[in-house]
């Protein structure tokens, strides 16, 4: 996890990044993307909320509430 700032909403977030080693593995990429889709749909006080997901400089990331 990496601390980051959501510049659109002006808040701190946690970024989950896929490792460089797994960034070329199709199964790992698919699993990471599935996690992002599931987290966007879930709403529970016991599960961290996902805010956004994307790819920068070839690395997938998932922004979550801090």
N, C-alpha and C positions, 0 to 999 in steps of 0.2 A: 504494500500500500504506500501511496505517496500523497502527501498533503498538497492541495492545489486550491485555486480560487476560481469560482464560477464568475466570470466577468459580466455575464448578462444579468445575473441575479445578485451579484455582489456578496457572495457567501463562500465560506470555506467548504471544501468537499474532500472526500477521500477518493483517490484514483486507484483502481485495480488495473494493473498492466499485465498483459501476457508476456512471459519471458521471451527473450530473443531466441532462445533455443527452441521453444515451442511455437514460435511465430511462423514456422514453415511447415508445421505438422498439421495436416488437414483435420484430423480427429480433434486435436487440441483447439484449433480455431473454431470448429463447429460446436464443441462443448462450451467454449467461452461465449460464443454468440447466443447459444441456447440459454445460458445463465443470464445474460443481459435481457433477453426477451421475457424470461420467467420473472425476473426481479421487477421489470416494468409493470407487470400485470398484478403482482401480489400487493395487497394492502393489509398490513398487520402491525400492531405496536411492537411485535416481537421480531420483526424482520426489517433489516435496513432497506430504505427506499433507494432505488436507482433513479438517477436523474437524467443521464444521457450516456451515450456510448458512441464510439467512433474509432477512427484510425488516424494516427499521426506518425509521420516518418516511418511507415511500415509496421508500427506497433499498435495493436488493438488496446483500447482502454475502456473502462466502465467507471463513470462518476457516480458516487453514492453519497448519501448524507453522512456528515461527519458525526 
